Amino acid sequence: MKNEKIKVAACQLLTSKDVAASTEKVLHYIEVCADEDIEIVAFPEGCLFGYCCDTDYWNSISPQTFKESEAKIAESARKHNIAVIVGSAHHDGENWHNDLAIIDQGILKYRYGKTFLAGEKWCTNNTGKLPIVELSGVDCCFIICHDVRYPELVKLPAAMGAKICFFCSCESGLLSESKLSAYRAMPISRATENGIYVVMANTPANPDNIKDSGSSHGNSKIIHPNGNVIDEAGFFGDVVISATLDLTKASGYLATRTYNENTILREWFQQGCAFVEKV
């Protein structure tokens, strides 16, 4: 581990299917975060396209649109010396992927595609490795929205050395009251059960249209490995929350116990760790 402390942020941002306009908002908040000496910033799932799931949209938009947007973000990240994780999309020649563009030192270092879809018809599941990507000298792992319901997606990388899990989401809106307590509990559980930090960037609710399908319920948060919430946003608004993380507290102890201790889970879990890829 190169750093013992690092300043990170979750940028809770309401965007739209207008990729150019969404990109400009992201670029503005990269500058805001750079002015606050933040070293890694995460933006929500689908941030560049306002989490639009309209099939006609995906049949008509060009993959080049996202490449050009990501190039602008990468240049801004390089200029401001900040690592950026932003909800984007890419086309592999056959299928669209709902993914995170993971940028460090101005370079697109990795794409993490959503592993477990939540009913999206326009994209396909990630079937590749679970990445651990070094950002600003820190080993990080990633999940997108519905992925949070599958603990192994965090536990496996945590056992292999990830210190921070970046959780980018655009969950259900405020009208889905029956889901809100679970939405709060799950990212806290992923931190506590593994002993690593979780940084959650969620889309806020839209105060002008509470039923807007491209909005969510906010409550972006940064969670300590002991499960305590360090900082949290409200339901509404474009908000940056940040914290300086003491990485010596992110031991991953509970995840590594599963890997190391002689229990009925050890062999099964060690086999699963083969699906983790360090980048």
ChimeraX attribute file (.defattr): number of C-alpha atoms within 10 A of each C-alpha:
attribute: neighborCount
match mode: 1-to-1
recipient: residues
	/A:1	11
	/A:2	9
	/A:3	11
	/A:4	13
	/A:5	13
	/A:6	17
	/A:7	16
	/A:8	24
	/A:9	26
	/A:10	30
	/A:11	28
	/A:12	33
	/A:13	28
	/A:14	27
	/A:15	27
	/A:16	19
	/A:17	18
	/A:18	12
	/A:19	20
	/A:20	16
	/A:21	14
	/A:22	20
	/A:23	23
	/A:24	16
	/A:25	17
	/A:26	24
	/A:27	18
	/A:28	11
	/A:29	20
	/A:30	26
	/A:31	17
	/A:32	13
	/A:33	23
	/A:34	19
	/A:35	10
	/A:36	13
	/A:37	15
	/A:38	22
	/A:39	22
	/A:40	26
	/A:41	26
	/A:42	26
	/A:43	32
	/A:44	34
	/A:45	30
	/A:46	27
	/A:47	31
	/A:48	30
	/A:49	23
	/A:50	24
	/A:51	26
	/A:52	20
	/A:53	18
	/A:54	12
	/A:55	12
	/A:56	9
	/A:57	13
	/A:58	15
	/A:59	10
	/A:60	8
	/A:61	11
	/A:62	12
	/A:63	15
	/A:64	11
	/A:65	14
	/A:66	21
	/A:67	14
	/A:68	14
	/A:69	19
	/A:70	22
	/A:71	15
	/A:72	17
	/A:73	25
	/A:74	24
	/A:75	16
	/A:76	22
	/A:77	25
	/A:78	17
	/A:79	13
	/A:80	19
	/A:81	19
	/A:82	25
	/A:83	27
	/A:84	28
	/A:85	29
	/A:86	26
	/A:87	27
	/A:88	28
	/A:89	27
	/A:90	21
	/A:91	14
	/A:92	9
	/A:93	7
	/A:94	7
	/A:95	11
	/A:96	19
	/A:97	21
	/A:98	26
	/A:99	26
	/A:100	28
	/A:101	24
	/A:102	24
	/A:103	26
	/A:104	24
	/A:105	19
	/A:106	21
	/A:107	18
	/A:108	17
	/A:109	14
	/A:110	17
	/A:111	22
	/A:112	26
	/A:113	28
	/A:114	23
	/A:115	23
	/A:116	20
	/A:117	17
	/A:118	11
	/A:119	9
	/A:120	14
	/A:121	12
	/A:122	17
	/A:123	21
	/A:124	17
	/A:125	16
	/A:126	16
	/A:127	10
	/A:128	12
	/A:129	15
	/A:130	23
	/A:131	23
	/A:132	25
	/A:133	23
	/A:134	19
	/A:135	22
	/A:136	17
	/A:137	14
	/A:138	21
	/A:139	22
	/A:140	24
	/A:141	28
	/A:142	28
	/A:143	27
	/A:144	28
	/A:145	23
	/A:146	19
	/A:147	20
	/A:148	21
	/A:149	15
	/A:150	14
	/A:151	15
	/A:152	16
	/A:153	22
	/A:154	27
	/A:155	28
	/A:156	27
	/A:157	31
	/A:158	32
	/A:159	26
	/A:160	20
	/A:161	22
	/A:162	27
	/A:163	29
	/A:164	30
	/A:165	26
	/A:166	25
	/A:167	30
	/A:168	33
	/A:169	27
	/A:170	28
	/A:171	27
	/A:172	21
	/A:173	23
	/A:174	19
	/A:175	13
	/A:176	11
	/A:177	11
	/A:178	9
	/A:179	13
	/A:180	16
	/A:181	9
	/A:182	12
	/A:183	18
	/A:184	13
	/A:185	11
	/A:186	15
	/A:187	24
	/A:188	24
	/A:189	18
	/A:190	27
	/A:191	29
	/A:192	20
	/A:193	18
	/A:194	29
	/A:195	26
	/A:196	33
	/A:197	33
	/A:198	28
	/A:199	31
	/A:200	31
	/A:201	36
	/A:202	32
	/A:203	36
	/A:204	29
	/A:205	31
	/A:206	22
	/A:207	12
	/A:208	7
	/A:209	9
	/A:210	15
	/A:211	15
	/A:212	12
	/A:213	17
	/A:214	25
	/A:215	28
	/A:216	26
	/A:217	24
	/A:218	31
	/A:219	23
	/A:220	31
	/A:221	28
	/A:222	30
	/A:223	27
	/A:224	24
	/A:225	26
	/A:226	17
	/A:227	21
	/A:228	13
	/A:229	17
	/A:230	15
	/A:231	17
	/A:232	19
	/A:233	21
	/A:234	15
	/A:235	20
	/A:236	19
	/A:237	16
	/A:238	18
	/A:239	21
	/A:240	21
	/A:241	21
	/A:242	22
	/A:243	16
	/A:244	13
	/A:245	19
	/A:246	14
	/A:247	19
	/A:248	12
	/A:249	17
	/A:250	22
	/A:251	19
	/A:252	25
	/A:253	18
	/A:254	16
	/A:255	23
	/A:256	21
	/A:257	14
	/A:258	21
	/A:259	23
	/A:260	14
	/A:261	11
	/A:262	10
	/A:263	11
	/A:264	9
	/A:265	12
	/A:266	16
	/A:267	14
	/A:268	12
	/A:269	19
	/A:270	16
	/A:271	11
	/A:272	15
	/A:273	19
	/A:274	13
	/A:275	14
	/A:276	19
	/A:277	14
	/A:278	16
	/A:279	12
